[in-house]
Amino acid sequence: GYDYRTGEITDRRHPLSGQIAAGCVLCVPFSRGSSTTTAVLLEAVRTGAAPAAIITTGMDSFFALASVVADVMYGKPVLVVALSPADFARLRSGDWIEIDEAGYVTVETEREGNDPSHR
């Protein structure tokens, strides 16, 4: 689960439970749930608690739909990028991730002053 008001990951079985994803690049292999995923992400965009971008391992229709609707309704799409499972497996919590306009992902594992609590 995701709290659309705060950006907190609320699923207590998820390894990132309790972390705040608002404004961060959220890396999840796929969405869990149903069409409510789209509604929650859309509400997070409305309240300003959405991730800056989402990286998955394949096209996720729930994330994609939320991004399109958020762009139409609020002018704020959420960038959704799909990586190969092998590339996704290289990502680590605390990595600095940049995504350019074409969707190319650059990952820095170390950055001067890197404090994972301030991602």
N, C-alpha and C positions, 0 to 999 in steps of 0.2 A: 504494500500500500504506500501511498504518497499523500501527504497532507498538503492540499492545494493552498492553504493559507500561509504555511510556514516553509514549505519545501522539505520538510523532514520525511525521511524514509521510515515508514511506520510498520512495515512487515517485520515482525519480531524474529522470523526465521531467515530473513535476508542478512547476508554478511555486513551490509552497510546500515543496518537498523540503527536508528537514532542520529544518523549523519544528516546534515543539511545539504541538499543538492541544488538549492536555488542559486542561480548565477554560475553554477559549475557545469563542466561537461560530464554528463551522466553516462556511464558506460555499463550497459546491460545487454546480455546476449540476445534477449527477446523480452517482449512484454508478457506479463502474466495477467490473466483475467479476460475481460470481454470488452464490449464497447464502452464500459464505464472508464476504461483507460483513457479513451479519447476525451471524455467529459472532464475527468480529473485534470488532465494536462491542459485542456482549454481553460479551465477555471484557474489553474496555476498561472497561466499567461495573464489572465485578467487581473489577478491579485498581485502580480509581480514576483511570484514565488516559483516560476518555472526554471528548469535548467537552462543554461546558455545554449546547450546543444545536447543531442543524444547520439551515442554511438552504439550500434547493434551489430549482430553478425549476419543480418539479412534484412530484406525489406520488411518492415513491420507496418501493416496497414493501419493499425490503431494510432501509432505515433505519426505516420504520414498524414492521416486525416486530420488529426489535431493541429498539425503544423499549417496545413492549408486553410482550415477554418480560422485559426488564430490570425493568419495573415489577412484573410478577408474581413473578419470582424474587428480586429484590433490593430491591424497593420504591423503585427509582431510575430512573424513565423518563428518556429523553433527548428533550427537546423537539425536534420536527421541524416546520419551518415552510416552506411553499412560497410563493415570491414570483413575480410575473410576470417574464418574461425582462427586460423594460425596467427594472423596479425592481431586480432582481438585478444588472444591469449597472452600476448606480450605486454599488454597494458597493465599498469599497477596503480593502486590507489596512491594519490599524491603526485603522479606524473603531471607535468605541465603540457597541456594539449592545445595546439593551435590548428584551426581549420580554415583554409583559405576559401575564397569565393567559389572556386571550382570544386570544393569538397575534398581537397587533398589534406591529409592529416599529418601533422608533424608532432612528434612526441619528444620531450626532454625529460630524462629521468632525474637529472640533477640541474639545479639552477641556483645561483648564488642567492643566499637568503631564503631558500626554499623551506617554508614552514607549512607542512601539509594541513595544518589546522586553519590556514588562511588561503585556501585554494579559491 
